[in-house]
């Protein structure tokens, strides 16, 4: 380990340069963006049961960051204001392969051949939360691969308050320039994602 110490600063600079050249922004460095970064794949609390990311870092492209800022402002203007907990942001292609191998179902996990919109740094998985970072009740937890997680699930087992919160989330994200995914109430894509290349830059501490 000691032999690497002299070049660690250089490695950190190179890493930062790679992210900058790829137009990736660390959300936690953005002013006036009071969100909570809680990446599930940086923990074992995800559907694979394994830690996939080396860091709890949310990187997005500038367009997605600007959209997220607008969504935060709109949420803060609600009668009962809230913000967001971010469950996933930019996802390296290598991580996408791990997720696909764990659950190869294109209705919920994008095939690595096609590539995830997360790997273009133009998608965000999030949930409404209070200003202490406590998530508000939603139809399901993150990565619930059942019909109950669908945006068009309107069965009676979902209370009206939760349905209204889901619809409000969708309304706010659409107003902020995102589109939604029918099978995942938490997943939103920034318009223009098709024009961005897939990336495989590792998430490092």
N, C-alpha and C positions, 0 to 999 in steps of 0.2 A: 504493500500500500504506500509505503514511504516514497518509493521511486516515482509514484504518480503525483505526489504533492506539488512539485515545482510546476507541473503543467496543468494543474486543475483550473487555475484562473483562465488559462488560454482555452481550455475545453468549454468552460462556461460562456466565454465570449463567443466562441464558434457556435455553440448551441443557440445563443440568443440571436446571432446573425442569421442562422438558418431559419428560425421562426420569422424574423423580420423580413427576409427575402421572400418568404412564402406568404406574406401578408397576413400572418396570424397575430392576433392580439390577445394577451392575457387579460381576461375579463376583470380580474381583481385589481388591475392597474388602472382601470377606467374610472374617472371621477364621476360622481353623481350616478352611480349604478349600484344601489343597495340590494344586491342579491347574495344568496348563500350558495357557495360552491360545495356540493356534496356528491361528488362523482361516485356512483355505485361500483363502477368497475375498478376503482382504486381501493376497493375493499373486497371482502369475501361475501358481502351482502348483495349478491346478484344471482341470477338464475344458474350460472355455472358453478357457484360455490367456491370460486377461485378469484384471487386478485389478478386482474388483467393489466392494469396500468401501474406504472411506477410512481405516479404523482397525482395528487388531487388538484390538477390544473385544468381550468376551462379556457381553451383557445378557440377563437372564432375569427372569421374574416371580418373586415371592417363593415361590410354591408349588414352582416348578421348582428354585429355589436350595436350598430345604429338602430336596427329594428328592435333589439332587446331593450335598449334605452327607452324607446318610444313605448314599448309594452309596459315597462316599469312605471312610466309616468301616467299612463292610462289606468293602471291598477291602483295607483296612489290617489286617483281622483274618484274612485268608487265610493259609494255611500259607506261601505265598510272597507276601508283601504287594506291592501295587502301587497306583498312582493312575491318573489319566486325563489324556490330552491332548485338549483340546477343539478340534474342527475347525470347528464352526459352532454358533451359538446364535441370538439374535434376528436376523431377516433382514427388512429393509424390503421392502414390496410392490414398489417399483421394482426392487430387486435380483432379486426373484422373476421379474419379467417378463423380465429379461435372461437368466436361467437357462433359462426356458421357451423363449425364442426360440432359444437355442443347442441345446436338446435337448427338443423338444416331445413327450415320452413320459410319460404320466401314471403309468406303472408306477414311474418313478424321480424325476420332477420334477412337482410339483403345478402344475396350471394356475392362472394368476393369477386367473381368474374364481372358482375355488373358494377359492384362497388356501392358502398353506403354513402348517403348524402352527408353523414357525419364525417366521412373521410375527405369530403370536400370543404369541411369546416363551415358548412352552411346550414347545419341542422342543430337543434337543441332539444333536449328532453328536460322538461321542467314540471313543477307542480306549484300551485299557489301555497304560500305560507305566510305566517304573521311576521312581524318585524323583529321577533326573537329567533326566527329560523325554524319555528315549529310548523310542519306541514298541516294544511287544512284538509278536512276529510274529502276524499275523491272516490270515484267508483271502485277503484282497485289500487293496489300497490304498483310500483314500477315493474315493467316486464312481466305483466300478467297476461299470458298468452291464451286468453279465453274471450268469448263473446262479450263478457261483462266490461271489458276494457275498450270495446269499440265505441266510436263516436256516435253511432246510430243505435246504441242499445238503450231502449226506453222501457224495459220491463218494470213491473211494479215493485221488484225487490230493491230498486234504487229510490231512496227518498227524494222528494221534490227539491229539497235544499241542495242535494248533491248534483242532481241533474242541472239545476240552475247555475251552480258553480262551474260545472263542466262547460255549459253553453257560454257563460261569461268569459271563461278562459279562451275558448275558441274565438269569440267575438273580438276580444282584445288582441289576440295574436294575429288575426286576419287584418285588423286595422293597422297593425304595426308592420305589415308587409310579409307575413308568413302564410304558408298554406299548411293544412293539417293532414294527418294520415288517418284513414277511416278506422284502422284496427288498433290504434294506440292513442288514447286521449292525451298523452303527455308529449307526443312527438310533433315538432313543427319545423318546416323547411323554409328558409328565406328565399324569396323569389329571386331567380337568377342563378340558382345552384347549378343548372345544367352547363353554365359557361365556365365553371371552375374545375380544375384538374383534381384527380384523386391524389392524396398525399400519404406518405408512409414515414413521417418524421416521428420518432419515438417520443412518448411523454416522459420527460425526465424531471427530477426534483430540481 
